[in-house]
Amino acid sequence: MNTPHNKNVLLIAFETPPARSAGVQRPFRFAEYLLEMGWNPIILTASDDVYDRFDRELPVAPELAARIHRAKAWNINKLVSLKGRSPDVLALPDRYWPWYFSATRLGASLVREHDIGCIWSTYPIMTAHLVARRLAGRFQLPWIADFRDPMQCHYNPHYRNFNTVMCHLERKVIASATKVCTTSVEAAQLYRELYPAQPADKFCTIENGFVPAALPPSSSPERFTLLYSGALYGNGRDINRIFRALRLLKDRRLINAGNFLLRFRGSAKAGRFDPELAAHGVADLVEFAPPVPFQQALAEMQECSANMLIQDEIFRYQIPGKLYDYIQSGKPILAVTPAGSATARVCSRLPHCQRAWDDEELARAIADIMEARVPASLPPQAVEEFSRRARATALAGLIADLVAPAGKPAYC
């Protein structure tokens, strides 16, 4: 029987260690901290042979590893392909949909075995939500549907293929979930507007955060080094405005190859941006470095002069997870994002963050950071508010409010 204090929660997430992906940290750290807080997180995830990239250096405590259960997963694009290509329609709702069948079977077994009191699942792998919906309906359990990002068609006008199918599935998820959790207040408001028939308080926000880590002492290189760590996209993280700003500073003789370096870590293959660098005349100021494991990436954020993030207008509802890692570093932050975005709102709370958007703003912001005309970072007690531990505490409170009341019939 469930009780009011049932602390058994099923977390459904396609990506967990050893996958190397931006999607790993949120479910993994929730599970890690919930376990520390006295909860019993049970993780339903994919078989790791489906992952394309791996981070073998991310440690998983034995107590948590014992709670990770893997259902066999397949990538439909690899199962069904002709000359290396697969029809787009086969990858609906995502290319991992065959996982649904093994995951629902294993999930049902886990619900029974562990007397699960609540289910949490995370998007953008929509199949995870569909598995959760099936299990929550079958066993009459409260369910938190977590949206790390809004569905792409809600913010990207270029994403039009098969929107009808995806929106139909999203409507089912929104209608069935007990709570819909987003990572920004802007995204939560977007969903309230998209689904006005749903109670406004169904939608809530638990932001991402940083992982408190044993990092090397903060240091600064002899040459001013501005670091961007993470992925770049042609539509949403355009770096040409950065190159134009660097050109302005170079023409004003404020920066040169001897005193300035912009390093993109794990962002692109060598040579990808050679034409743009040549066009703007800043190739001597920019370096593209290969990806590194997560802990090494965190250390590098401590060892640069300043950290940079890029979040274009198209991502106005999202906050990049690396912002929180940058906050932990204590180094100055250059946020290339328009006013009014979710990222700009968080940055407005950070005294050591310079937000800029147009070329001249960017040039001034970089110059200010180089000349140390930026206030000090937040005090430690204020920084802790942005940690994943604090976010997990919020999730624990949300789950506690949803756990089935005493007297609920046991599932059959």
Residue, then its C-alpha position, 0 to 999 in steps of 0.5 A: m500500500n502507498t502511504p502519505h510518506n512514500k518516498n519511492v519515485l520512478l525517474i524516467a530519462f533516456e540519457t543517463p551516465p555514461a552518455r555524454s549529453a547536455g541532457v544527462q545532468r538534470p535527471f542524474r543530479f536529481a536522482e543523486y540529491l534525492l537519494e541524499m535527502g532520504w528519497n528512494p529514486i529508481i531510474l528507468t533509462a535506456s541500454d547504453d549501447v544506444y548512446d553515440r557519445f560517452d563520458r566515462e569519467l562522470p562518477v556514479a555512486p554505487e548506491l545510485a548505480a544499483r537503482i539504475h535500470r536499463a530497458k533495451a533501446w534502439n535508434i530507428n534511423k540505424l535499424v531502418s536505413l537505405k544508403g545511410r538515410s532513413p525517412d523522417v516520418l520513422a523518427l516520430p516522436d523521436r528516433y528512439w521510439p522502439w524503446y517505448f515497448s521495453a521501457t513500459r514492460l520494465g517500468a511496470s515491473l519497477v512500479r510493482e517491485h518498489d511500490i512507486g509513489c510518483i513518476w517523473s519523466t523528462y523531455p526532449i526525448m518524447t518517448a520518455h513522457l509516453v512511457a510515463r503516461r502509460l505507467a501513470g495511467r495504468f497504476q493511477l500514480p501522480w506524474i510530473a512531466d518535465f520539459r527541459d525545453p518547450m517543444q521545438c515547434h513552439y519557438n522555432p518557425h523553421y521546424r514545421n515537419f510533422n508538427t501535427v503529430m507532435c502537438h497531438l502527443e504533447r496535448k495528451v501529455i499535458a492533459s494527463a500529467t499531474k504537473v508540468c515542470t519547465t526550466s524557466v518561468e518564461a517557458a511555464q507562462l508559454y505553456r499556460e498560454l498554449y493550454p488555457a483550459q488547464p489549471a494555471d498552477k499545473f505548470c511550475t518551474i524548477e530551473n537547472g543548476f550547477v553541481p558543487a564540485a571540488l574545482p582547482p583554485s581560480s586562476s587567470p591565464e597571462r593572455f586574456t582568454l574568453l571561453y565558450s564551452g558547449a555546442l553551437y547552432g547555425n540557428g540560435r547560437d550564431i557567432n558572427r556577431i561575436f566575430r564582428a565585435l572582435r573586429l571592432l576591438k581589433d581595429r581600435r587596437l584594444i585586442n590582438a593575438g598577443n593579449f586576447l584569445l576566444r576559445f570555443r570548447g567542444s563547439a565545432k570541428a576544426g575548420r568549420f568556421d574558417p570562412e567566417l573567421a577569414a571574412h571578419g579577419v579575426a582568425d588569429l584571435v579565435e581557437f576551436a578546441p575539442p570536447v573534454p569530459f564534464q569535470q575537465a570542462l568545469a575546471e577550465m571554466q575556473e582557469c579562463s579570464a571570463n566565460m561566454l554564453i550565446q542564446d539568440e532570440i529563438f531560444r528566448y524561453q530557455i536558459p543554457g545549463k552552462l550558465y549555472d556552471y559559469i556562476q559556480s566558477g565566479k568568473p565574469i560572464l559575457a551573455v550574448t542574448p537579447a533583452g527580455s529573454a529567460t537568460a537575460r532575466v537570470c543574468s540581471r541577477l548577476p552583478h558580474c555578468q555583462r549582457a550584450w546583443d548588438d555589435e557595439e554593445l558586445a565590443r564595449a562589454i568585452a572591453d569592460i571585462m578585460e579592463a576589470r570594470v565588472p563588479a565582483s561575483l555573488p557571495p557564496q550563500a547567494v551562489e548556492e541558490f543556483s545549485r542543483r542541490a537547491r533545485a532537487t530540494a524544490l523537486a522533493g517538495l513538489i513530489a511530497d505534495l503529490v504522493a498518494p494519500a493514505g487509503k489509496p488502493a494498492y495497485c494490482 
